[in-house]
Amino acid sequence: MNVVLWVLQILLAAAFLVGGFLKATQPKEKFQARMGWVNDFSQAQVRGIGVVEVLGALGLVLPWATGIAPILTPLAAVGLAITMIVAAQVHRRRKESFAVNLVLLAIAVIVAVGRF
C-alpha cells in the first residue's frame, strides 16, 4: 500500500506542480484560450491559485519523504481536495467539463485517507 500511495502522491504532486507553476508565473492572458475560467478571476487570484497548488504539491511529497512533520502530507492532500471541489464548482457553473477535477479529487482523497 505504501508504494501505491507514493505513486499517487508523486503523480498528484507533478500535476499540481506543473499547473500551479504556470498559473503562478505566466500572465492569465496566456491561458484564456485553453482555460476559460481565468476570465472570471483577476491576475492576482490566478497567481494565488497557482501558489496554493505549488505549495500543496510540495506538501504532498516533502514532509513524508523527509520525516519532518509528516502530518503535513495528508493535510496537503485535504487542502488540494478542497481546491478541486471548488474548481469543479467553478467549471460546473460555467457549464464546462470537470472530469479532471474529479479524478484529481479522488486521488487526493485516497492519499489523505491512506496517509492519515
N, C-alpha and C positions, 0 to 999 in steps of 0.2 A: 504493500500500500504506500509505503514511503516513496518508492520510485515513481509510482503513478502521480502522487502529489507533487513531487519535484518536477516532473514533466509538465504537468498542468500549470504549476507556478511559473516556470520558465516561459512557456507559450503565452500565458496571460501577461506576464511582465514584458515580453517582447512586443506584443500587440500594443499595450498601453504606452510603452516607452517610445516607440516609433511615432504613433499617433499623437501622443502628448508633446513630444519634442517638436514636431512640425507645427502644431497649434500654438505652442509657446514661442516659437521663433519666427514664424512666417506671417506676413500680413494676411488678414482674413479674406481679402480680395482674391488671393490665390486659391482659396477653397470654394469660392462661390459657385463655380461650375459643377464641382463634384459633391459638395456638401451645402445644400440649400439652406440648412438650418442656421448657418452663420449669419444670414441676413436678419435673423431675429435677435442677435446679440451684438454688443459692442466689441470693439477690438480688445479692450481690457478684459471683458468677460471670456472671450475665446482664449486669450492668453492664460487667464486664470484656470480655465478648464484644462488646458494643456499642462500647466504646472501641477495641478491636482493629479492628473494621470501619470506624469513622470514620477512624482513622489510616491504614488500608490504602487507603481511598478517597482521602484527601488525597495519599498517596504515589503513587497511580496517575497523578495529574494534575500536581501542583505541581512536582516535580523536572524532569520532561521539559519542561514549559511555561516554566519559568524558566531552564533550562540549568544550574541549580545541583545538582550531584551527580545527574545523570540516571540513573546506575546504580540509584538507589533505586526508579525506576518499575518495572523488571522484577522487582526484589526484592519490592516490594509486591504485584505480581501473583502471584508464587510464594507469598507468605505468605497471600494470600486464597484461592489454590487449595488450600493445605493446610487452611485453615479450612473450605472447602467439602467436602473429603474427610472431615474429622472430623464435620461437620454431617450429611453423608449417612449416615455410620455410625450416628449417634445416631437419625436417622429410620428407618433400616433396622431397627435393634434394636427400635424402638417400633412397627414394622410400619406406618409412615406413608409417604406418598409423598415421594420425594426427587428428583423430576424437576427442580425448580427449582434444587436444589443442583448437579445435574449440568450444567445449562445454564450457571450462573454459573462452575462449574469449567472448562468448555470455553472460555468467553470469557477467563477469567483465564489459562489456558494459552496461548491464541492471543496475548494481549497480552505475556505473558512471553517467549515464543519470538520474537515479532516485534520486541520492544524489546531483547532481548539481541543 
